């Protein structure tokens, strides 16, 4: 068994997915949705949609996959319970610890762990199952071998189509620190889709250096199915209904063995960024980054030939009124164009730009295709039997359910009720997605039912049956939440420092972050006098973890912000320092987590984080602000010409410079750090310093104790979110 899971950013897309035969849809509410820019759903609209979906056996998953701050917890819990009670088949949650609290107070809720939680190996999957989740939605970067292992542990959902985030799932802070809008709270401004240059030969020109092509798994979906994956997810809550319809058709036909080239053509014409990539599950392919084109480029049709002041597209394809095109030159978009008329060898287009011989034309709007993709509203034929007898209540059986009218049938005084009257009444289905299939209509001679009573009875039957088909599970009551957390009387005065070397550092906790995890880096920590922790990247494959286990045993513990860390630390019997990537942002999550030390989310203000502090909590106070983890090579894996530097500079259109740090875990991975370092004067709990890219971490650590010294040390600095809240 498998599931095609389609996006529903608005009602039109939701109904398109259901009517095209999706097995399930996912959508957001007007709050706590990671796609806040989508139209989303209020509760009346949700109730209406769930009834329609359930009538056709389509499941509805409600995404509540944003970070939840302390003051938002009561509203989040109330909304989650209400969504369940409205009939949602599952809730998609990012905060796994808040999720397990929901499961405890409302065991009937079905929880799916969002891709934002970053599940990427068997350790994270086991923790999700232990915490009460029934499904994990895997990080898009998860390797195929790990997908096979995870599918043996818990029901698994993978992305097969749509936009890819450039950063590792759930740990992107670029939009947050560069623009004050948090991707973790559904307000991403997509800085990854902007133009950048990199100070490496061949990458100096500005291009879309961080913008991935759209994912299209294609027939690889069959490999996923054979590996045990249950749900195949189509991304696109911000996209149009015709895209949803084309994607559902494409993957259903692949699974059914009936696909044709026309299916992929339709998909490309409804949305195609970068001519697609197969994604990272099978390794980075050459088309992973769409550096030349950003946005929908459609499907290639032919080349442009200027003739007598007209632009002719040479192609065998037929186009028509309403069709639109993008014109590319040397791989870059130069203009748009619209259809004018057919001509010999192709068709004529109009463009405001001057087109050249050999420019390539891509169709981005196919009016005829879009009209054909609009599905007809689904209906079912339901068996109906009606018996009308004088002195008795009307008997009806509809869809296997039996009904009796509240009134008794009278004898006719003048014209009796006929069989045709019964059919005429029950043919009126209003907006219900069904029609009666008359099995038997028996009317005793001389019986009479007023039309008003007959219509009232029909409405009762249809309403009850429709409600029955869209049935809900057992309802929950909203729990009484524990009182808001109070500041711990025990103040944590420890310092913890992240650096590539611990030599010369004086912190209580040293967190070594090596440039290469499989080289001999232990001497860089040997002289350190405090507790020694190994920094683990947000993604490790199962194979990488096995190789690192002997290395980890030489340390007191691990520092990690991913959900695989708790189970790994427990198995190895080492201490656990939960990193900022875990995004701990409320007291319920903090109370559920089992760790020796916890770094609170770096997206919290001082006011928001103070109620959460305790004797083992830390706040990022100074140093480098990591914005992104890239589990791919931004240079397209051009290894033979790579200079393999440890640092590069990423420069945006405003000439802001961001450090691009390279490190190795078998293969190369990269981190992006903010253009300004952090200097915070809030010292109400343990201080966490990040000197990942500092050339002299020892000097930086000394300066961190004195804010004025730190400001002098850094060329550029920011207070981060310590005072200014994010949206």
PyMOL commands that set and color helices and strands:
alter all, ss='L'
color gray80, all
select helices_A, chain A and resi 11-19+43-55+70-86+96-105+115-117+122-130+144-151+174-179+183-185+191-193+220-226+241-256+261-270+367-373+419-426+451-469+523-526+542-552+565-572+580-582+587-592+606-610+639-641+697-704+707-713
alter helices_A, ss='H'
color red, helices_A
select strands_A, chain A and resi 3-7+24-28+59-64+90-93+111-113+135-137+155-162+196-198+215-216+231-234+299-307+310-314+324-329+332-343+346-350+360-365+380-388+393-398+401-408+410-411+434-443+447-448+495-499+509-512+531-535+557-560+575-578+597-599+617-623+626-630+647-652+657-664+668-673+677-679+686-691+717-718
alter strands_A, ss='S'
color yellow, strands_A
deselect
rebuild
show_as cartoon
